[in-house]
Amino acid sequence: MNILVAGTDGLPVRTLIMKILKLLAVVAALLLPVSVSSQTASPAAAMALEQQGKLSEAVEAWRAVTEHNPRDAGAFAGLGVALARETRYKDAEAAYRDCLGSEPAGSTAQSGVGGV
């Protein structure tokens, strides 16, 4: 037996409740703070955080990526960019130098160090 709710275009209550729960799940996912751990951090996640203007969270994500793969020159360069955008120039310089250490011919790092 399906109970219909007035004003819902004749949707059964169960269907309406399921739609509301799905909507609430989406809203909750959007409102929950992003937690970054070394197991879930990825360059894509770090870049997304940067694009959203969440620079401190992006720095945390980049650090997790570099801890997981300390030879990833691109991750150190990304960390340097995020730190520089936070005006943490000394830290950005150190990240660019780490990038150079992981890839000595890295033109990204060389230009980063030169710009800091």
C-alpha positions as CSV (number, residue, x, y, z in Angstrom):
1,M,0.0,0.0,0.0
2,N,1.5,3.4,-1.1
3,I,0.5,6.5,0.7
4,L,0.5,9.6,-1.5
5,V,1.4,13.0,-0.2
6,A,-0.5,16.1,-1.3
7,G,1.6,18.6,-3.3
8,T,4.3,16.0,-4.4
9,D,2.9,15.1,-7.8
10,G,1.5,11.9,-6.4
11,L,4.9,10.5,-5.2
12,P,4.7,7.7,-2.6
13,V,6.0,8.8,0.8
14,R,8.8,6.2,0.7
15,T,10.0,7.7,-2.7
16,L,9.8,11.2,-1.3
17,I,11.7,10.3,1.8
18,M,14.5,8.6,-0.2
19,K,14.8,11.7,-2.4
20,I,15.1,13.9,0.6
21,L,17.7,11.6,2.2
22,K,19.8,11.7,-1.0
23,L,19.6,15.5,-1.1
24,L,20.6,15.7,2.6
25,A,23.6,13.4,1.9
26,V,24.8,15.7,-0.9
27,V,24.4,18.8,1.2
28,A,26.2,17.2,4.1
29,A,29.1,16.1,1.9
30,L,29.4,19.7,0.6
31,L,29.3,21.2,4.1
32,L,31.7,18.8,5.9
33,P,35.2,20.1,6.2
34,V,37.7,18.3,3.9
35,S,40.1,16.1,5.9
36,V,43.3,15.3,4.3
37,S,45.4,12.3,5.3
38,S,48.5,10.9,3.7
39,Q,46.5,7.9,2.5
40,T,43.9,9.9,0.6
41,A,45.9,13.0,-0.5
42,S,46.5,13.3,-4.2
43,P,47.8,16.0,-6.5
44,A,44.3,16.4,-7.9
45,A,42.8,16.9,-4.4
46,A,45.5,19.4,-3.5
47,M,44.9,21.4,-6.8
48,A,41.1,21.3,-6.2
49,L,41.6,22.8,-2.8
50,E,43.8,25.5,-4.2
51,Q,41.2,26.4,-6.9
52,Q,38.6,26.7,-4.1
53,G,40.9,29.1,-2.3
54,K,41.5,26.7,0.6
55,L,45.2,27.4,0.7
56,S,46.0,26.0,4.1
57,E,44.2,22.8,3.3
58,A,46.0,22.7,-0.1
59,V,49.3,23.0,1.7
60,E,48.4,20.2,4.0
61,A,47.4,18.1,1.0
62,W,50.6,18.8,-0.8
63,R,52.6,18.0,2.3
64,A,50.8,14.6,2.5
65,V,51.6,13.9,-1.1
66,T,55.3,14.7,-0.6
67,E,55.4,12.5,2.5
68,H,53.9,9.7,0.6
69,N,56.2,10.1,-2.4
70,P,59.3,12.2,-1.5
71,R,60.7,11.9,-5.0
72,D,57.7,13.6,-6.6
73,A,59.2,16.9,-7.9
74,G,55.7,18.1,-9.1
75,A,54.3,17.7,-5.6
76,F,57.1,19.8,-4.1
77,A,56.5,22.4,-6.8
78,G,52.8,22.4,-6.0
79,L,53.6,22.8,-2.4
80,G,55.8,25.7,-3.2
81,V,53.1,27.4,-5.3
82,A,50.5,27.0,-2.5
83,L,52.9,28.3,0.1
84,A,53.8,31.3,-2.0
85,R,50.1,32.1,-2.5
86,E,49.8,32.1,1.3
87,T,52.8,34.6,1.3
88,R,54.9,32.1,3.2
89,Y,57.9,32.8,1.0
90,K,60.6,31.1,3.1
91,D,58.6,27.9,3.3
92,A,57.9,28.2,-0.5
93,E,61.6,28.5,-1.2
94,A,62.3,25.4,0.9
95,A,59.7,23.5,-1.0
96,Y,61.2,24.6,-4.4
97,R,64.6,23.6,-3.1
98,D,63.2,20.2,-2.2
99,C,61.8,20.0,-5.7
100,L,65.3,20.7,-7.1
101,G,66.7,18.0,-4.8
102,S,64.3,15.4,-6.2
103,E,64.7,16.5,-9.8
104,P,67.9,18.7,-10.3
105,A,67.0,19.7,-13.8
106,G,63.5,20.8,-12.8
107,S,62.8,24.1,-14.5
108,T,59.6,24.5,-12.4
109,A,61.6,24.6,-9.3
110,Q,64.3,26.8,-10.7
111,S,61.8,29.4,-11.8
112,G,60.0,29.1,-8.4
113,V,63.2,29.7,-6.4
114,G,64.0,32.6,-8.6
115,G,60.6,34.2,-8.0
116,V,60.6,33.9,-4.3
